[in-house]
Amino acid sequence: MVETFSRGSAHAATPNPASSGGFGVSGTAPTAVSDHAAVWQCLVSDSNVALMIQDSDGLIAFANDLASKMFPAAGKLENRRLHDFSPAEFADERVALIREAIASARTITVDGMLAGLWRRTTYRPMIGEPGQRQRVLVVMRPVSGFFDQTRPAGIVRAKYDDPGALASLTSREMEILCLIGEGLPTAEIAKRLHRSVKTIEWHRVSLGNKLGIANRVELARIAIRAGLVNLENPSVPTA
């Protein structure tokens, strides 16, 4: 028997835990909340991680609020494929990871940039209902480490990133964004890069124009979210 439950803040058709322990998709309103449903609701709404359910072609069957907010330019994520709104090489690699997780029946975890956000993404095979296309539960959470070459055992670095809006930045602008994220004032950045204060200010203005940001604080936050700054000890500048 399949138990159904309300989706809370979820955007897709309601995932529901089947008696086999997997999650199917159903839109039937519940009369009571099961233990499985309560666990799912907690994971979707209270865990502060981005979640998606995807099949072996990268088709998204479900995305919670945080996952949807990661890809604002994509609009509604459900019933769309990664290739619809992500760079081709990035999407190809992620779909290959999904298929590998399904074929090997093991969890795969990878670090990389998604829509300009540095995330540790875990692909966990799901036990579906009979006749259902095989799927994975995708969990995306923030970590630092864009420049970190070491990571825990079993976690690999993605070959391709989806830099999002950061793709428009020059290498110099990217470098300055990192230093802003570290909390360095303009004079210190100029000294470190052997450039004038005026030149650094010009680059900062260009950064703001490209990213739609008006001040240093927001630029620093972008750098932190992109994993360009150590999350354990960032020094965010004042405006």
N, C-alpha and C positions, 0 to 999 in steps of 0.2 A: 504494500500500500504506500502511496506517495502522500506525504504531508506537505501542505502548502502554507505559506505565511506571507504577511505584508512585507513590502520591500523597504520600508522606512525611507531613507534618503537616496535609495538606489534609483538609477535612471532606466534600467532595462526591464524587460519582463521579469517577473519575480523568480529568482533562483529558489529551488526548494530541495531539501535533502531527501533522497530516496532511501528506502529501507536498506539498500546496499551500502549506504554510507556516502554516496555521491550526491551531486546536486544537478537537478534537471532544471527545466524552465516551465513555469506555470503562472498564470495570471489569476487563479482562483483565490478569492478572499478567504482568510482563515476564520474559524470559529474559536480557536484557541491557539496559543503559541507553544510549540513543542520545544523540547530541549535542543534539538538540532537547529530549529529556527532561531532560538535565543542566541545560540553560539554564532550563527551566521549574522544576525543583526548586530551583535557586538563587533564582529570582525569588519563588517561593512561600515558601520557608523561610529564606533567608539575607539577603534584601534589607531586612528590617525595615520593610516597608510592608504595608498592608492591601490585599488583592486580592479581587475578585469577578468573576464572569462573569455578565452579565445579558442577557436578550433584550429585544425592543422593547416588551414589556409590563411590564418591570421584574422579571420572574421570575428568581430567582437560581438558576443552575445549579451554581455553585461559589463557595465562600468559604474563604479560608485562616484560620488560627487568629486572626491579628490582626483580621481583618474580623469574625469571630464575637464577639471580645471587645469590639468597639466597640458592639455591640448586645446586651448581656447579657440584657435583658428579653425579647428576641425569641425566645430559644431557638435551635433549629436553623434556620439561614437557608436551606439548600437547599430548592428547590421552594416557596419563599414569595415573595410580591411585596412591594415597598416599601410599598404601601398597607396591608399586613397589620400593620405595626408602626411606621409613621411618620406624622406629621401629613399630612393630605390635600393641602394646598397644596404642601408640601415634596415629597411623592412625585410629584404632578402635574408639577412643574417638572423633577425629575430624570428622569422617564420621557420628557418632551419633549426633554431634552438627549440622552438615549440615542437617540431616534428621529432627531434632527437629525444626530448623528454617523454613524449608519448611512446615512441618506439622502444625506448630502453626502460620505460616504467620507472624512471628515477627523476629526482629533483635536480634542476640545473639553476645555478645562480651566477649572474654576470653583472659587472659594474660598467656603466657607460652613461652617456648623456642622452636624455629624452626631451625633445622640445626645449633644449637649452637648460635643462635641469639635470644635475648629476644624481643618478639613482642606482641603487642596488636592486636588481630585478630578479625575482625567483619565479621559475616556471615549475609548477607542481601538477603532475598528471592527476586527473579526476576520474572517479569511477562513475560513469554515466548510466543512464537508463538503457534498457535493451533497444537496439536499433538507433540509438543516438550517436551522432558524430562525435568522435573522441575530442576531448577538450583539455585545456590546462587552466589552472587558477594562477593568475599573474599578480604578484605582490610587488609593488614598487615603493621603496622607502629612501629617504635622503641619507646620504653619507658623504663624508669629505673624501678627497683623494684623486682629483683630476690629474695632479702631477705625481701622485704616489705610485711608485712602481711595485710596492709590496702590498699584499692583501691576504686575508685569511686563507688557509688551505681549502681547496675546493671551489673557490670563487675566482672566476677568470675575468680578464679585461676584454670588453667587446672590441672587435676590430673596427667597427664603424659607429660613429656618433650621429645623433640628430641634434645639431646645435641650435635649431630654431632661429630666433632673431639674432643670435650671436654670429650666425654665418655671414652677416653683412659687415662684421668688424674686420679691420686690418690687423695684422700681427702686432703692430705697435699699439693700437687701441685695446687689443686683448691684454697686452702686457700692462697697460695703464689701468685697465679695469681690475686686474688682479691686485695691483698695488693699492688702489682705492679700497678694495675689499679688505685689505690688511689694515686699513685705518691710517695710511700714510697721508700727511698733508701734501698739498701741491708742491711746496718748496722742497720737501724731502724726495718726492717722486722725481722732480727735475734734477736734483743732485744725483740720485741713483742712476738715472738714465743719461746723465750728462747732456741735458737739454735745458733750455731756458724755461722760466716759470710761464712766460707767455705762450710758449709752444705747448706745454702740458695743459694749460687752460684751454687752448684751441682744441686739443684732442678730447678734453673732457666735454666740451660743448658738442663736438661731433658725436661722441658716445651718447650723450643725452638725446640728440636729434634722432639718431638711428634707433635707439631703444625706447624712445618716447618717455624719457625720464628727465625730471627738472632739477634734481639735486643730487649731491654726493651720497647722501644716506641711502637713497633708492638704488643708486649704482652699486653701492657696497652690498646691498641685499641681493641684487642680481648675481654678483660675484660669488656670494656665499651659497646661494641656491644652486649655482652652476658647479659647485664643488671646487671652485678656484681658491677657496680659503679654508683653512682648517676649521671645521665646525666646533671643535673642542675649545678653541681659544681665539675667536675672531675679535677684532677691535674695530667696531663699526664707527666711522667718523660722525661727527655732528654736522648738521647742515651748514 
